[in-house]
Amino acid sequence: MESFWSIGKKYYRVNSIRGLHRFLVFVVRANLHRKKMRCLGAFFQKNALRREIAAAYPYVYEQPTRAFFYKGSTFDERVTLLIEHMSYLEEKLRPKVLQQIYHFNPIILLETEQDGSLLRLILHFHVGQRKEGLLALTLLWGAVALYQMIFWIAKDKTGAWALWIGAMQGPNIADSRGVIKKLTKACHGCRTKNLILHVTQEVARALGVEHIYAVTNDGYYAMNHVRKDRKLKTNFGDFWKESGGVQCADARFYELPLKEHRRSMEEVPTRKRAVYRRRYAMFDEIDTVIAQKMKESMN
């Protein structure tokens, strides 16, 4: 493993005051937790695939030293999280797929036309997402990134493998409401945030995890740093509850169902049944494509 000094220089622009400050903080924290950092380094140096991932994405050595992933995460928890996430993906995904993701080339899980524009779902990762997780699913409509789920995979307190959602992010464009309204209509009344959760559940099942957990506003990583009177624009908990989620004993997380609940036609008002049939048929088509793409990506 390289020295913390040389690793830090890959992340931070030391010719600026802010960059130099972050660089020095990284070096100090890494040295204070030298044993854990050496353990992490040994993990990534164990085989050629891991060495390649760490070389392409050296931020694996930075993430434990920052207050990332969820509020109140400890240094030891972040190291364990990184090791478990990479170990699980190494076991489940083909080496070429894992290499592709951490070389920042997306895996396309879905391509379909909706209302004249190409709707795509990609499995990928970007350094800008490293505060909230280690992997992401992004829904794009044409050139617009609509919604994304940023997550990681690690064991829960019972030792069961789980997908942990660190953030759900919506579009950052001028006419976001208009675009979302248009796609919602094209998707037979399914809101885009419900669609991104639906496909996340599909990917979670394909990966073979036993649970899905999602951060609440209290658990969002940025709550380590904000004023007590500041509120996030989106109430994660309200959406998780609406989607069948249950508050965990740890108030930072909700547990979400692995499969979305579908209303029976008897539960749906007569005037809406045709729309629901079209929506569920769309879901079935999407699920079939994603399941096949995930199968092709796995060992």
C-alpha positions in Angstrom: 0.0 0.0 0.0 1.2 3.5 -0.8 1.9 6.0 1.9 -1.1 8.0 3.2 0.8 11.1 2.0 0.9 9.9 -1.7 -2.6 8.6 -1.6 -3.9 11.9 -0.3 -2.3 13.8 -3.1 -4.5 11.8 -5.6 -7.7 13.3 -4.0 -6.8 16.8 -3.0 -5.5 19.9 -4.8 -2.8 20.9 -2.3 -2.2 24.2 -4.1 -5.4 25.6 -2.7 -6.0 26.3 1.0 -9.2 24.2 1.1 -7.5 21.3 -0.7 -4.4 21.5 1.5 -6.5 21.5 4.7 -8.5 18.4 3.5 -5.2 16.7 2.5 -3.7 17.3 6.0 -6.9 16.2 7.7 -6.8 13.0 5.7 -3.2 12.2 6.5 -3.7 12.9 10.2 -6.9 10.7 10.4 -5.4 7.9 8.4 -2.4 7.8 10.7 -4.6 7.9 13.8 -6.4 4.8 12.5 -3.3 3.3 10.9 -4.2 -0.3 11.9 -7.6 -0.2 10.3 -6.2 1.6 7.2 -3.5 -1.1 6.8 -6.2 -3.7 7.1 -8.2 -2.0 4.3 -5.0 -1.7 2.2 -4.3 -5.4 2.7 -7.8 -6.2 1.5 -7.4 -4.2 -1.7 -3.9 -5.6 -2.4 -5.0 -9.2 -2.0 -5.7 -9.9 -5.7 -5.4 -8.3 -9.1 -9.1 -7.3 -9.4 -9.1 -5.5 -6.1 -5.8 -3.8 -6.9 -7.3 -2.6 -10.2 -10.4 -1.2 -8.5 -8.4 0.6 -5.8 -6.2 2.1 -8.5 -9.1 3.3 -10.6 -11.1 4.4 -7.6 -8.5 5.4 -4.9 -11.3 7.1 -2.9 -11.8 3.8 -1.0 -9.0 5.0 1.2 -10.5 8.4 1.7 -14.1 7.3 2.5 -13.3 5.9 6.0 -11.6 9.1 7.0 -14.7 11.3 6.3 -18.2 11.4 7.9 -19.8 9.6 5.0 -22.5 7.1 4.3 -24.9 7.8 7.2 -25.0 10.1 10.2 -22.9 8.9 13.1 -21.0 6.2 11.2 -17.7 5.3 12.9 -14.3 4.8 11.3 -14.5 1.1 12.0 -18.0 0.9 10.5 -16.9 2.6 7.3 -13.9 0.3 6.9 -16.1 -2.8 7.4 -18.8 -1.4 5.1 -16.2 -0.9 2.3 -14.8 -4.4 2.7 -18.2 -6.1 2.8 -19.5 -4.2 -0.2 -16.5 -5.1 -2.4 -16.4 -8.7 -1.2 -20.1 -9.2 -2.0 -19.9 -7.7 -5.4 -16.7 -9.6 -6.2 -18.6 -12.8 -5.4 -21.7 -11.9 -7.3 -20.7 -9.9 -10.3 -18.4 -10.9 -13.2 -14.9 -9.4 -12.9 -15.4 -7.4 -16.1 -18.6 -5.9 -14.8 -17.0 -4.8 -11.6 -14.1 -3.4 -13.4 -16.4 -1.5 -15.7 -18.4 0.1 -12.9 -15.3 1.3 -11.0 -13.8 2.6 -14.2 -16.9 4.8 -14.3 -18.5 3.1 -17.3 -22.2 2.4 -16.7 -23.9 -1.0 -17.1 -27.2 -0.4 -19.0 -29.9 -2.4 -17.4 -32.9 -1.0 -19.3 -33.5 0.9 -22.6 -37.1 1.6 -23.7 -38.9 4.4 -25.5 -41.4 6.4 -23.5 -43.3 9.2 -25.1 -40.7 9.7 -27.9 -37.6 9.7 -25.6 -35.3 6.9 -24.6 -35.8 5.8 -20.9 -32.6 4.2 -19.6 -31.7 2.6 -16.2 -27.9 2.4 -15.5 -26.0 0.7 -12.8 -22.9 2.8 -12.2 -20.8 4.9 -9.9 -19.3 8.4 -9.9 -16.9 10.0 -7.4 -19.5 12.7 -6.7 -21.7 10.0 -5.2 -19.1 8.7 -2.7 -20.5 10.6 0.3 -23.7 8.6 0.1 -22.6 5.2 -1.1 -20.6 3.0 -3.3 -23.0 2.2 -6.2 -25.9 3.9 -7.9 -28.9 3.2 -10.1 -29.9 6.2 -12.2 -33.0 6.7 -14.3 -32.4 8.8 -17.4 -35.0 10.1 -19.8 -33.3 11.3 -22.9 -30.3 13.4 -21.7 -32.0 14.2 -18.3 -31.0 12.3 -15.1 -34.3 12.0 -13.4 -33.8 10.0 -10.2 -31.0 8.1 -8.6 -30.6 5.7 -5.7 -27.2 5.7 -4.2 -26.4 2.7 -2.0 -24.0 0.1 -0.7 -24.2 -3.6 0.2 -23.2 -4.8 3.7 -24.4 -7.0 6.5 -27.0 -5.8 9.1 -26.8 -6.4 12.8 -28.1 -10.0 12.4 -25.4 -10.8 9.9 -27.8 -10.8 6.9 -26.8 -9.2 3.7 -28.7 -6.0 2.8 -28.8 -3.2 0.3 -28.5 0.1 2.2 -29.8 3.3 0.5 -27.7 6.3 1.4 -29.7 8.8 -0.7 -32.4 9.2 -3.2 -31.9 12.2 -5.5 -34.2 13.9 -7.9 -33.6 15.9 -11.1 -31.6 19.1 -10.9 -33.0 20.9 -14.0 -35.0 24.1 -14.6 -38.3 22.4 -15.6 -38.1 19.3 -13.4 -41.8 19.3 -12.5 -42.8 19.5 -16.1 -40.5 16.7 -17.1 -41.6 14.5 -14.3 -45.2 15.1 -15.0 -44.7 14.2 -18.6 -42.9 10.9 -17.8 -45.4 10.0 -15.1 -48.2 10.2 -17.7 -46.1 8.1 -20.1 -45.7 5.5 -17.3 -49.4 5.2 -16.7 -49.5 7.3 -13.6 -46.4 5.8 -12.0 -44.3 8.6 -10.4 -40.6 8.6 -11.2 -39.5 8.2 -7.6 -41.7 5.2 -7.3 -40.2 3.8 -10.5 -36.6 4.2 -9.3 -37.6 2.5 -6.0 -39.3 -0.3 -8.0 -36.2 -1.0 -10.1 -34.0 -0.8 -7.0 -36.0 -3.5 -5.4 -35.7 -5.6 -8.6 -31.9 -5.2 -8.6 -31.7 -6.0 -4.9 -33.5 -9.3 -5.4 -31.3 -10.1 -8.4 -28.2 -9.5 -6.2 -29.6 -11.9 -3.6 -29.7 -9.6 -0.6 -32.2 -10.4 2.2 -33.2 -6.9 3.2 -33.3 -3.3 2.0 -32.6 -0.4 4.5 -32.9 3.3 3.7 -31.7 6.3 5.6 -34.2 8.7 7.1 -33.6 12.4 7.3 -32.1 11.8 10.7 -29.7 9.3 9.2 -28.7 11.2 6.1 -24.9 11.7 6.2 -25.0 15.5 5.8 -26.9 15.7 9.1 -23.5 15.4 10.7 -22.8 18.9 9.6 -26.0 20.9 9.4 -27.6 23.3 11.9 -30.3 21.9 14.1 -32.9 24.2 12.5 -32.1 23.2 9.0 -34.5 20.8 7.2 -33.9 18.7 4.1 -36.1 19.5 1.1 -37.3 15.9 0.9 -38.7 13.9 3.8 -37.2 10.4 3.1 -39.2 8.8 5.9 -42.5 9.9 4.5 -41.7 8.3 1.2 -40.3 5.1 2.7 -43.4 4.7 4.9 -45.7 5.4 1.9 -43.8 2.7 0.0 -44.4 0.0 2.7 -41.3 0.7 4.8 -41.1 0.2 8.6 -39.1 2.4 10.9 -36.2 0.5 12.4 -35.3 0.6 16.1 -32.4 2.7 14.9 -34.2 5.9 13.9 -31.7 6.5 11.2 -33.1 3.8 9.0 -36.3 2.3 7.5 -36.6 -1.2 6.3 -38.2 -1.4 2.9 -39.9 -4.4 1.3 -37.9 -6.4 -1.2 -40.9 -6.4 -3.5 -43.4 -3.7 -4.2 -46.9 -4.4 -3.1 -49.4 -4.5 -6.0 -53.0 -3.6 -5.5 -55.5 -6.2 -6.7 -57.9 -5.1 -9.3 -60.7 -5.4 -6.7 -58.9 -2.7 -4.6 -58.6 -0.3 -7.6 -61.6 1.9 -8.5 -63.3 0.7 -11.7 -62.4 3.9 -13.6 -58.7 3.4 -12.9 -58.3 -0.3 -13.6 -57.3 0.0 -17.2 -54.5 2.4 -16.2 -53.3 0.0 -13.5 -53.3 -3.0 -15.9 -51.1 -1.0 -18.3 -48.8 0.1 -15.4 -48.4 -3.4 -14.1 -47.8 -4.8 -17.6 -45.0 -2.1 -17.9 -43.5 -3.2 -14.6 -43.5 -6.9 -15.8 -41.7 -6.0 -18.9 -39.2 -3.8 -17.0 -38.6 -6.5 -14.4 -38.0 -9.2 -17.1 -35.4 -7.1 -18.9 -33.6 -6.1 -15.6 -33.6 -9.7 -14.4 -32.0 -10.8 -17.6 -29.4 -8.0 -17.7 -28.5 -8.7 -14.1 -28.2 -12.4 -14.8 -25.8 -11.6 -17.7 -23.7 -9.5 -15.3 -23.4 -12.1 -12.6 -21.0 -15.0 -12.0 
